[in-house]
């Protein structure tokens, strides 16, 4: 995961580029998340339900639910290009000073 350096001071949008060869660890955090599939085919699992995204597909969801990202096939060989996902999370936590 690469956090993109495009945050405004005290801004609430957090963006990342995910390069995946296998499924991520389950994550939960407050807010709303947008994911866009840049390359490959992805499986987005939210609270145990799988959704499949192809290149150019997008999804939004409440990220307080446990969620994971994975290649649709389960894994990508290390010699192949990784699955690429852009995620943007609207951080709903109280502003920290």
Buried (B, 14 or more C-beta within 10 A) or exposed (E): EEEEEEEEEEEEBBBBEBBBBEBBEEEEEEBBBBBBBBEBBBBBBBEEEEBEBEEEBEBEBBBBBEBBBBBBEEEBEEEEEBBBBBBBBBBEEEEEE
